[in-house]
Amino acid sequence: MNTSSTAVRLSIMMFLQFFIWGAWYVTIGNYMTAMDMADLTHWPYTVNPLAAIVSPFFLGLVADRYFATEKVLGVLHILGGIVMFITPQTTATPVLFIGLLALYNLCYMPTLGLTNSLAFHHIDDQEKQFPLIRVFGTIGWIVAGLFISFVLGGFTGDALPDETALPLYTTAIASVLLGVYSFSLPHTPPAAKGSKVSVRDIMGVDAFNHLKSKPFMVFLAASFLLSVPLAAYYNFAPIFVNAAGASNPAATMSLGQMSEVVFMLLMPLFFVRLGVKWMLVVGMGAWVLRYVLFALAAPSGVFWMILIGILLHGVCYDFFFVTGQIYVDKKSTPEIRGQAQGMLVLVTYGLGMFIGAQVAGNLFNAFLGTSEALTNAQWQEFWYIPAAFAAAIMLFFMFTFKDKVEVEDA
């Protein structure tokens, strides 16, 4: 099989995979607010991590054992696209609307693991080839934001495209497109076909038992706790940017992914200078700084502060999430590597973001009261709370985490 041809096909897969996510995830809060569901905007960010919690069970019980990866990927994206086509038609019934979003996420979240496993199966040098393929996913997310603001904006007149159903229909069309395209991807047989189903494997019990040293437990606790205030950004930053008067909220938010690409390329240099612990500390500190900047910007809508807070996403995401994945990989053995990464996703994107979405949503609603939107002063108070929480976690980690990881191996 032609290696360069395969890389191109896998890169297209990654581009569409994250274009789909970026098209609805950033805009859904503004859309729901426009549809008189301002007090329910945390629910999409609750059902999403719930699906992340469920997906390892699906992957372990079904996808890894019985069906070719490209076929499961195709079916899930087509089903998800159909569900997303229906979803905007149910805004008059909020419970049904959120229920359909939950069903959509149950289709989508397992595909994150499937695209990774499919890509790894067809490349020879994971360390060198995979980042070059995966970066097209980040580019897909960026293009989704630009497409919504500058292409869909041409069809919405005076209305903000983020506040219409067009981003959801864009997600639906792209999902079906990727679903059909998936059937043309290189054949990838089920990795664990014929093997016995083990609850220990799916739950990551063996990985946890192998890794449960004091430093790793500190790392895992900090990762879980920091994911709680993180949910406030994904849920409410687009709403805040819109309230601050940004003309193109989706495109503005995509600047964060642009910085993510830059810092991803610079990470090897930072590893040599900082090492794992201080990379993680800098990542946590970036989250604190981001929330403080939002709080300081809120009273007068100081756009340059908001912009810097968004551009910090490269440090926030790469130095915390990507460094955490590398740390887990270096502490793991080949036998439990997959379990260990799955456990980290479960703790952060699953449990942490689930709790965070509920906490942030209830906090937002407490400020909102019977009003239709937060005042500038309320936005300032709102952002100081996750800033203080993230700062406490950063200090806890800084003074309690003591582990040595070879920098040259990272």
N, C-alpha and C positions, 0 to 999 in steps of 0.2 A: 504493500500500500504506500502511495506517495506521502511522505511525511509532511511536506509543506501543504499539500492539498488537505490533509487531515487537520492540520493546525488551523487552516482557514475555516473549515467547516465547524470546528469546535469553537472558534472565535465568534462566528455568526451565532451559534447557539447561545454563548454567554451574553452577547450583545442583546439579543431578544429577551433572554431570561430576566435581565435586570432592567431593560426598557419597560417591560411589563410591570415590574414592581414599582419603579419610579413614577410611572404614569398615574397610579392611583394613590399610592401611600402618602405622597407629599400634599396632594390636593384634597383628599377626602374630608379633612376638617373644615376647610373653607366651603366645600360643597354642602356638607351637612348643616353648617351655620346658615347658609343661604336658604336651606330647606326647612328652617325652623327647628333644627335639632342641635342647637348650640350646646345644650347641657348633656348631650350624648356622644360628643366627639371622641371621648376616650374609649368607646367600645370597639371601634375598629382596631385600636392598638391594644385591646385586651384579647380579642379573638385571634389576632395574629400570633402572639406568643403561645396561646393555648394550642394552636395548630402546630407550632414548633415543638411543643411538648409531646404531642401525639405522633408526629411524623417519624421519630425513631422506631416506634413500635410498628408502624406500617412498613417502613423500609426493612426492618429486621424480620418481620413475619411474612411479608408478601414479596416485595420487590427484589430482595436479595436471594430469594429461594426458588421462585416459580416462573418469573417472566423476564424476557430480555429488557435491559434498561431502557433502550430507545423506544420500545413499545409502551412501557409504563409511562415514560415521559410524555409521549404523544397523546395517550388517552387522557392523562391527568390535565394537560394543558387545554385540550379540546373541551373536556367537561367544565373546566374552570372558565373558559371563554363563554360557554353557553350560560353558566350561572351569572357571570358578570353582565351579560347582555340583558338579563331579566332584572337585575338588582336596581337600576335607576328608576324602574317603573313602579317601585314599591315604597317610595319616599313618604307617601301618605300613611303608611303603616310602619312606624319605626322599628317595632319588634321584628317584623318580617324582613325589613331592610338589613338590620344587623345580623339576623339569622342567615340571610343569603351571603353576606360578607364572610360569616363564619364558615359556611359551606365552601365558598370560593377559596378561602385560606387553607382549608383542609385539602383541597386539590393542589394548591400552589406550593405550600411549604415543603412537602416531601421532594419536590422537584429541585430544590436547592442542593440537597444531598445527591440526587440522581445525576445532575449535570456535572458535579465535581467528580463523582465516581466514574462516570462515562469518560470524562476527559483524562483522568489518571490512567484509565485502562488502555488508552491509545497513544500515550506519549512515553518516551524512553527516559527522559531526564526531568523528573518532577520539579526539582529546584530551579532549573533554568527555563524550562518550557512553560510550566503552569502559570507563573506570574504574567507572562506575555499573552497567554490566552485569557486569563482571568481579568486582566485590565480592561478588556473589551466589555466586560460586564459593567464596570464603573462608567465607561464611556456611554454605554447604553442608558444608564440612569441619567447621565448628564443630557444626552440627546432628548430623552423623554421630557425633561423640564423645559428645554429650549423649544421643543415641538409644541408643547402645550401653550407656552406664552406667545410664541411668534408665528406659529402656523394656525393652531386652533383659534388664536385671538383674532385672526382675520375673518372668522365665521361667526363671532359672537357679538359683533357690533360694539355697543358701549358696555356690554356685560363682561366681567372678568371671566376668562375661560375656566379658571379654577373653581368658580362658583356654578358651573354648569355640569351637565352629565357627560359632556364630550370626553373628558379624561377617562371616565369609566368605560365608555364605548371604545375608546382607543385601546385600553387594556384588554377588552374582550376580543377585538379584532387581532391584536398582536398575539394573544394567547392561542387563538385558533391557528394563526399563521405558524407559530412555533410548534404547535401540536402536529400539524401536517408535515412540517419540515423535519421533525424529530424522527419520523419513520424512514427518512433518507440517511440518517446518521449511521456511522459504522456499527455493525452488529456487536452488541455487548451482552453476552450470556449472563444469566444470574450468577453472581460470585459465589454464593453458598448453596447452589443447587444440590439437593440430596442430603445436606447436612441436617442434623437434628436441631430443632428450635430450642434455644436456651434463653430463659428469662434473664439469667445472669448476664448473658452477652448483651441483650437489648437494654437492660437497665444500667449496664456499665459497672456491675458489682466488682468484677475482677480488676478493672482499671482503677476503681476507687481503692480497693484493698492494696494494690501495688503502689499507689501514689500517696497514700495518706500519711505523709510525713508532716511535721509541724509547719515547715515553710509552705508546703503545698496547700495545707488547710487554710493558712493565712491568705494565700493567693486566691483560693476558691471563695473564701468568705468575702474578701474585698471585691472580687469580680461580681459576685452576686449582689452585694450591697450597692456597688456603684451603678449597676444596671437599673436600680430602682429610680434614682433621680434622672438617669439617662432618658427614661420614657417621656419625661416632660418635654424634652427637646423635640423628639420625633412627632409628638402629638401637637404641641402648642406653638412651636417656633413658626410654622407656616401661617398660623392664625395671627400671631404677633406681628410678623412681617407684613401681612396684609393690613392689619390695624394701623401699622406705622406709616402706611401710605405708599408702599412699594408698588410700582405700576405693573410689574411682572413677578409676582411672588414665586411661581414655580421655577422660573429661570434664575431668580435670585438665590433660591435654595440650592440649585444645582451647582453653584459656585463652591459649595462645600465638597462635592465629589471631585471637582476640578483640582482642588488643593489635595484631595486624597491621592490622586494620581501622582502628583509631584512628590509628596512625602513618602509614598510607597517606593519610588525610585531612589529616594535619599536614605531609606532605612538602613541599608548596609553600612553606610558611613556613620550614622548615629550609633549603631550597635557597637562599633569599634571604640567609640569615645565614651559611651554611657553604660553599656551593658544592660542586661535584662531588667534588673531592679529599677534603675533610674530611668529607663525608657518607660516603664509602667508608671512611675511617679510623675514624669513629665506629662504622660497621657492623662492621668487623673487631674493634674494641675490645670491642664488645658480645658477640661470640663468646668472646673471652678471658675477660671477666667472668663470663659464663654458666658456663663450665667451672670457673672458680675457685670460684664459689658452690657448684656441685655437689660439688666436692672438699671444701670446708670443711664442707658439710652432711653428708657421708657418714658420719663416725664415729658421730654421734649421731642421724642422720636428722632434722636440723633442717629442718622442713617449710617455714618461711617463706623460707629461703634457696633451697630447691628451687623454690618458687613464683615468686620473683623471677627466677630463672634461666629459667623457662618464659615468664614475662611479657616478658622481654627479646626474645622472638621477633619482635615488631614492629620493633624496631630492627635486630636481626640480619638479618632477611629484607629488609625494605623498604630500609634504608640500604645494604645490600650488593647484593642481587640486582636490585631495581628501579632503584636508582641506576645500577648497571652497565648495565642495558638502556637507560636514558636516555642514558648516555655514549656507548654504541655507536651509538645512533640519531643523536646529534648529530654524530658523526664520519663518518657514512655519507652516501652520495648515494642518491637514490631508486632508482637502478638496482641497487644492491648491498645495500639495506637489509634485505631478507628473508634474503639469504645471511649477512649479518653477524650478525643475531640468531640464525640457526640455528647459526653457528659458535660463538657464546657459549654456547648451550645444550649443544652437543657438548662443549665444553671443561669446563664446570662440571658440569651434571647428568649428562653422559655420562662422559667420561674421569676427571674429578676424583672424582666420587662412586663410580665403579666401583673405582678404586684405593683410595679411602678406605674403602669397605665391606670390602675384603679386608684392608687394614692393620688397621682397627679390630677385625674379626672375629678375626684371628690374635692380636692383642694381648689381646683378651678371653679367648680360649682359653688363652693362656699364663698368665694370672692364674687361670683356672678350674681348669686341671689336671685332676685326676680328681674334683673336687668337683662338687656339683650347682648351687651358686650362689656368687657372690663374697661375701666377708666385707665388713663396713663399711670396714675398713682397706684392703682391695684396691680397693674402689670409689674411695676417695680417691686412691690411686696411679694408678688408671686415668684419672680425669678430669684429673689434673694434666698428663698427657702431651699430649692435644690442646690444652690451655690454653697450654702452652709453645710448641707448634708454631704455633698461631694468633698468638701474641704475636710470634714471630720474623718471620712473614709481614707482620704489621701494621707493624713497624719497617722492614722492607725496603721496603714500599710507601711509607711516610711519607717516607723519605729519598731515594727514587729516582724517584718519580713527579712529573714537572713538565710540566703541560699546562694550557692555558687553555681553558675552556669557558664561553661566555656564560651567566651565571646566568639572565638574563631569558628566554633561549631554552629553558632546561630546564623 
